[in-house]
């Protein structure tokens, strides 16, 4: 049985160099792990939505037809998931969220890494822990595509049917239930 996310405000103890609408000089930090070529099995999933029940989805470049929310692994073992979420949104969409826009669900799921993607991780790693976040953005916002071939604003139920990942489907449906109850 899925646990209900804790609805708390994120703790905003973020460095001054954070992506935000009020900090136009922000520059994305470059990963500093020259000897680390494999992915860290800790990731973030960020559900971007508007205030009308719609969700922004992205079609990955490879494989095509893999629709998803924003996702990504931590760059370093010490990168906080909250920072990774802000970074991933900026990298994959060009949107610079203010830290107060990002909702930390204080929820993570662990899942089996598909065998055809395990080569991206250190030997013997078969599971990933994914931390959930969401952010409300203006309806119809158009992202800059860098890691995706297309995007679509969809009603949440349609988006839940379109995504490939079970955890992505779960966060969409949980968000929708909260949206409809509000």
N, C-alpha and C positions, 0 to 999 in steps of 0.2 A: 504494500500500500504506500503510495507516495506521501511523503511528509509535506505539510503545508509550509511554504516559505515564511520566514519571519519577516514582518514588514517593519524594518527599522531604517532610520536614516543612516547612510554610510558615514563612517568616521572619516572626516576630510583632513587628515594630516598629510597632505600631499606636498611635494617639493614645489618651489616657486615656478619651476619650468614644467608646468603641466599644460596640456592642450585645453584651451578655453576660448570662448568668444571674446573674452576681455584681455587675452594675451596674444595679440597677432604676431609677436616675434618668436613664438614657440617654435622650436626645431625638434624634430623627432630624434631621440638619442639613437646612436648607432649601436648595434649589438656589440658587446665587448666580450666575446668568447671565441678568440681565434682558434683555439684547439678543440672547440666543441662543435662538431659538424652534425651531430644527431639531435633530434628534437627532445625536449624535456617532456616527460609524460604528465604534465600538468598544463591544462589549457583553460581558456575562457570562452564563453558563448555569450554574445550580446544581442538581445532582441531589441531591434529598433522599431518603434511604433508611433502612430499619431494619436490624436485625442478622439478619433472617431471609430476605433476598432479595427484599423488597418495595420498591417505588418509589412515591413520592407524586407524582401528576400533578394538573394543574389545567386546567379548561376555561375558555378566555378568554371574556370578555364579548363581544368583537367581534373576529373573527368567532366565532360559536358553533360548537361542534364542533371547535375547534382545541385539542387537548390538548397539554400541554407541561409541562416542568419550569419552575422559576423562571428568568426571563430579564430583562434590562434593560440599557439603555445607560448609559455613564458620564454623570454629571451635568455634569462639567467636563472639559476635556482633561487636567487635572492630577490627577484623581481616580484613585488606584491601583485596578486591577481587584479586588484583594483587598477593599478598602474598599467598592467598588461591590457586590460579592457579598454582604457582610454587610448592607449597606443594603437591597439588593433583597429579601433573605429577610425582613428585619424589616418592610419596607413591604408586601410582598405576602402575608405569612402571619401576622405578629404574633410569629413566633418570634425570640427574641433569642439568636443563637448566640454562644457564647464563641469568640474567634478560634482557639483550639486545636481547636475542632470542625470548622473549615472546612479541607478538604483542597484545596490548590492542585495541580492536575494538571500545572502547568507546560506546558500545551498550549493552543494556540489553533488555530482553523480559520478560514479566510477563505472567505466564500461570496458569491454573487451575491444582491443584494437584489431580491426580487420586484418587478417593475415597478409593481404597484398599491400598493406601500408606499414607493416612492422619494420621493414628495412630502414625506415626513417628514424627509428628509435635505437637506443643502445641495445646490444645483444641481450636477449632474455626478457626484454620488457614486452609485456602482452596486455597491460591495462593502463588506462589513462584516467586521470581525475579532472573533471570539467567543472569550473565554477560559473555560476549563472549571474548575469547582469541584464539590465534593460534600461532603455532611455526613450523618453518621448521627444520626438523631433517634429518640426512643422510638416503638416500633411503635404505630400507630393514632393518633398525634398529630393533633389536629383544628385546622387553621389557621383564622384569622379571614380570611374572604374579602373583599378590597377591590377587586381587579382581575380577579376570576374569578367565574364563576357556580356552579362546583362543583369538588369535588376527589375523588380516588379513590386508595386504596391498592391497588396491583395487583402481582402477581408480575412480576418484571422482564421476562420474555419477553413477557408480555401488554402491559405498558407500552410496550415497544419497538414492538410492532405498532400501538399506539394513537396514538403521537405523530405529529404532522404533519411536523416538521422532521427532515431526514436527520442533522444533527449531533446532535440530541437522541437519536435512535435509536442513533447510534454510541456516545455516551458511556454510555447504558444498557447496551448489549451489552458494551462494554469493562469496565464496572464488574462486570457479571454474571460475566464470564469470570474476573476477579480474585477475586470472592466465591466462586465454585465451586472455584477452585484453592486457596483458603486452608484 
